[in-house]
Structure formats: structure tokens, C-alpha cells
Amino acid sequence: MRKQADVRLVFLCTKNCRISVNSEIAKEPAARQGGHLKTCKIMDITNLFTDIRKFVRKMQIRIAKAMQQNKFNKVRKLYRILTSSTYAKILSVWRVINNKGGKTPGVDGVVWKKDGDLFAFANTLKRKGYKPKPLRRLYIPKRNGKKRPLGIPTMKDRAMQALHLLALEPVAECKGDPNSYGFRQHRSCRDALKQIFSCLSQKLGATWIYEADIK
């Protein structure tokens, strides 16, 4: 107010986060009336993804630092803040929609379309009263002629998994084995080969491997 800022534009994102799913506003096209954005489609929200990723990344760094300092109460508080934030919910919904299986429905037959309202989808991700639905079972053929089972969760369950994964990743990276490379982000087979080369290039490592082979 001291710098004559427009309060309606400053708190625009906060007002958008409170849009209800069943309201008539969410069904109208995106339009700005009186300084308020009625609803945000995916094309309108792409400009906010830079701020969304910055916020999520900042919270993950804080969780990792608290975990390294063994401040578990702080980790629990930051976990709740991140999983209840609208930014993290929007990012998890975006990942589910743009995934390869984003067009495959679950047992409820609901599919979130790419031109849908992200705020409406994000508002459905609530911890209170949430119960996951059973998986939809499909059988995929293998190369040897047999079939393997595949369980497909609903869109909401996938989004909830992605939401809590954002908060659990820094905890797992801090407590995980530093030399494990399977199912880890930003790690590949070349990283494992590099670690093997660095171990075998040392004299003690090569001697230990040689003695183990002899025995």
C-alpha cells in the first residue's frame, strides 16, 4: 500500500486457489472481470509454472536441510506445508495429465483432459476423508507370449501419489544409499559405471576384487 500497489493483482493467485470445484465460476471460460481471474485453463497457467517450480524446489531444499540436521519435527511441518499448498497440487496434477498413461482411466472411468481446469483438479486433492479406490487390472502381453498383470489407479490417486512424492523425495535422497542408482532421479547406468571405475582404479579395490575371485 505504501508503494501504491494494486492489492487485487498482488493476491490474485491466493484468490484463484480458493475456487471451488462445484461453483458456477469454474464452468465459465477464463476471463478477467473487475481485476479477478474467474478460472485458469492450462494455457493460462503456463506462465505461472516458473514460480510454481521455484516454490516446490525451495520447500524441498528446506526439507532436505532439516533432514540432514535431524530436525524431524521441522520436517513434519514442512511436509504438511508442501502437501497442502496449491502450487504443489497443481504441479502434481500437471505431471499426471502429461504422463504417457494420462489418457488411461481407472476403475471410475474418469480422465482429466489437458484443456481442463487445473485449479478444479487441484482442489480435489484433500487429505481429509481421502480413501484410495481399487486398481483397474489389465494384462499386457510379454515377448515370450505370456501376460503380466498391470494395476492402473484412478487419476486422483495418481495425483495424490505425485503430490506426496514431492515431499518424500528429499527425505529419501538424504537417507538413501549414496551408491544406489536404481529408480533414482538424475541417475543412470553411466553413473554406476563411473563409480565402478573409480573403485577399481584404486589399488586396494583391485586387490580386493582379485582376492575375492581367487577364493
QUIQUI-V485876 format. One record per residue. N is the residue number from 1. RES is the residue in one letter. SS is DSSP state (H for helix, E for strand, C for the rest). Layout:
n=N res=RES ss=SS
n=N res=RES ss=SS
This chain:
n=1 res=M ss=C
n=2 res=R ss=C
n=3 res=K ss=C
n=4 res=Q ss=C
n=5 res=A ss=C
n=6 res=D ss=C
n=7 res=V ss=H
n=8 res=R ss=H
n=9 res=L ss=H
n=10 res=V ss=H
n=11 res=F ss=C
n=12 res=L ss=H
n=13 res=C ss=H
n=14 res=T ss=H
n=15 res=K ss=H
n=16 res=N ss=H
n=17 res=C ss=C
n=18 res=R ss=C
n=19 res=I ss=C
n=20 res=S ss=C
n=21 res=V ss=C
n=22 res=N ss=C
n=23 res=S ss=C
n=24 res=E ss=C
n=25 res=I ss=H
n=26 res=A ss=H
n=27 res=K ss=H
n=28 res=E ss=C
n=29 res=P ss=C
n=30 res=A ss=C
n=31 res=A ss=C
n=32 res=R ss=E
n=33 res=Q ss=E
n=34 res=G ss=C
n=35 res=G ss=C
n=36 res=H ss=E
n=37 res=L ss=E
n=38 res=K ss=C
n=39 res=T ss=C
n=40 res=C ss=C
n=41 res=K ss=E
n=42 res=I ss=H
n=43 res=M ss=H
n=44 res=D ss=H
n=45 res=I ss=H
n=46 res=T ss=H
n=47 res=N ss=H
n=48 res=L ss=H
n=49 res=F ss=H
n=50 res=T ss=H
n=51 res=D ss=H
n=52 res=I ss=H
n=53 res=R ss=H
n=54 res=K ss=H
n=55 res=F ss=H
n=56 res=V ss=H
n=57 res=R ss=H
n=58 res=K ss=H
n=59 res=M ss=H
n=60 res=Q ss=H
n=61 res=I ss=H
n=62 res=R ss=H
n=63 res=I ss=H
n=64 res=A ss=H
n=65 res=K ss=H
n=66 res=A ss=H
n=67 res=M ss=H
n=68 res=Q ss=H
n=69 res=Q ss=C
n=70 res=N ss=C
n=71 res=K ss=C
n=72 res=F ss=H
n=73 res=N ss=H
n=74 res=K ss=H
n=75 res=V ss=H
n=76 res=R ss=H
n=77 res=K ss=H
n=78 res=L ss=H
n=79 res=Y ss=H
n=80 res=R ss=H
n=81 res=I ss=H
n=82 res=L ss=H
n=83 res=T ss=H
n=84 res=S ss=H
n=85 res=S ss=C
n=86 res=T ss=H
n=87 res=Y ss=H
n=88 res=A ss=H
n=89 res=K ss=H
n=90 res=I ss=H
n=91 res=L ss=H
n=92 res=S ss=H
n=93 res=V ss=H
n=94 res=W ss=H
n=95 res=R ss=H
n=96 res=V ss=H
n=97 res=I ss=H
n=98 res=N ss=C
n=99 res=N ss=C
n=100 res=K ss=C
n=101 res=G ss=C
n=102 res=G ss=C
n=103 res=K ss=C
n=104 res=T ss=C
n=105 res=P ss=C
n=106 res=G ss=C
n=107 res=V ss=C
n=108 res=D ss=C
n=109 res=G ss=C
n=110 res=V ss=C
n=111 res=V ss=C
n=112 res=W ss=C
n=113 res=K ss=C
n=114 res=K ss=C
n=115 res=D ss=C
n=116 res=G ss=C
n=117 res=D ss=E
n=118 res=L ss=H
n=119 res=F ss=H
n=120 res=A ss=H
n=121 res=F ss=H
n=122 res=A ss=H
n=123 res=N ss=C
n=124 res=T ss=C
n=125 res=L ss=C
n=126 res=K ss=C
n=127 res=R ss=C
n=128 res=K ss=C
n=129 res=G ss=C
n=130 res=Y ss=C
n=131 res=K ss=C
n=132 res=P ss=C
n=133 res=K ss=C
n=134 res=P ss=C
n=135 res=L ss=C
n=136 res=R ss=E
n=137 res=R ss=E
n=138 res=L ss=E
n=139 res=Y ss=E
n=140 res=I ss=E
n=141 res=P ss=E
n=142 res=K ss=C
n=143 res=R ss=C
n=144 res=N ss=C
n=145 res=G ss=C
n=146 res=K ss=C
n=147 res=K ss=E
n=148 res=R ss=E
n=149 res=P ss=E
n=150 res=L ss=E
n=151 res=G ss=E
n=152 res=I ss=E
n=153 res=P ss=C
n=154 res=T ss=C
n=155 res=M ss=H
n=156 res=K ss=H
n=157 res=D ss=H
n=158 res=R ss=H
n=159 res=A ss=H
n=160 res=M ss=H
n=161 res=Q ss=H
n=162 res=A ss=H
n=163 res=L ss=H
n=164 res=H ss=H
n=165 res=L ss=H
n=166 res=L ss=H
n=167 res=A ss=H
n=168 res=L ss=H
n=169 res=E ss=H
n=170 res=P ss=H
n=171 res=V ss=H
n=172 res=A ss=H
n=173 res=E ss=H
n=174 res=C ss=H
n=175 res=K ss=H
n=176 res=G ss=C
n=177 res=D ss=C
n=178 res=P ss=C
n=179 res=N ss=C
n=180 res=S ss=C
n=181 res=Y ss=C
n=182 res=G ss=C
n=183 res=F ss=C
n=184 res=R ss=C
n=185 res=Q ss=C
n=186 res=H ss=C
n=187 res=R ss=C
n=188 res=S ss=C
n=189 res=C ss=H
n=190 res=R ss=H
n=191 res=D ss=H
n=192 res=A ss=H
n=193 res=L ss=H
n=194 res=K ss=H
n=195 res=Q ss=H
n=196 res=I ss=H
n=197 res=F ss=H
n=198 res=S ss=H
n=199 res=C ss=H
n=200 res=L ss=H
n=201 res=S ss=C
n=202 res=Q ss=C
n=203 res=K ss=H
n=204 res=L ss=H
n=205 res=G ss=H
n=206 res=A ss=H
n=207 res=T ss=H
n=208 res=W ss=H
n=209 res=I ss=H
n=210 res=Y ss=H
n=211 res=E ss=H
n=212 res=A ss=H
n=213 res=D ss=H
n=214 res=I ss=H
n=215 res=K ss=C
